[in-house]
Amino acid sequence: MCSADYMRPAGVLSWLLGDHLGSTTVTVDGVSGARMAELWYKPWGESRDAAFGVTPTARRFTGQVLDSVADKVTVCSQADGACRAITLRQAQGEL
């Protein structure tokens, strides 16, 4: 099942479309429905190819928040709710 959510950065409505893992994959214009951005992922969450356009959110693979400066994602434990930043390579063993 795919997911959809919306954002309104700077007053512009955008729909964020997700895949079956909850990853942000496509951003469409909220008025026209035109594709504004698209992201592709390798099996463990690394970016695959260059992204198309600019996605107005930091949520990426499986909905985790991307820190583009450190190239890390923030993951949270379901057991205790504790969150920490890890590299995508470290996430391989935790997904």
N, C-alpha and C positions, 0 to 999 in steps of 0.2 A: 504494500500500500504506500502510495506516495503522499507527501504532505505539502501544504501550502500555508504561507504566513505572509503578512504584509508589513511594510515599513513606510514611513513618511519623512525621510530626511529632507530638510530644507523645503518642506511642503510638497514634495513630489511623491505621489503614491506609487509604490513598487510592490509587485508580488514576488515573493521568494518561493520557488518550487524546489521541493526536496525529493530525493530518491527513497528507496525502500529502507535505507539505513538512517535516514534523517539528515543526510548530507545536503548542504545547500548546493544546488546544481545549476539552476537557471533563474535569472531575474528578468521579469517582464514589466513593461510599462503598465501602470494601473489603469490608464485611460484607453490607450490604443491596443494593448495586448502584444505590442512588438517586443521581441527579444532584445534586452539591453545588455545582458552579460551571461556568461556560461563558464562553469568550472568543471574540470575532469579530474578524477582521482585514480591512482594506482590502487591495488588491492589493500595495502596497509595505510592508505591515507595521504601518501605523498602526491604532490601535484603532477598531473600527467599533461604534458604539452603546455603551451602558453594559454592563459585564460583569455576569453573573449570579453571585452568590455570591463567595466568596473562594478563589482558587487558591493552594495551599500551596507554590508554587515561583516563582522569579524567571525561569524559562525561558518565553519567549514565542514570537514569530514565528520560524519556522525553527529553533527550539530555542535561540536566542540569549538571553543573560542580560540582563534589563531593569533599568536603574537608574532607578527611578521618580522619584527626586529630580531627576536631571538630564535625565530623559526621553531616555535614550540606551541603546543596546544595545552589548554587547561582541562584536566580530567578530574571528575569528582567521584568519590566512592559511594556506591549505593548503600553500603553497610553503615557508614558513620557520617556521610555528607562532607568529609574532608576533601579539599581540592588542592591540586598541585600542578605545576607546569612541567611537562615532559616533552622530549623531542618525539617526532613521529616514529623514529626507529625504536625508541623505548616503548611506545604505545603498542607495537606489534605483539609483545608478550602479554599485554593487558586487555586486548580486545577480544 
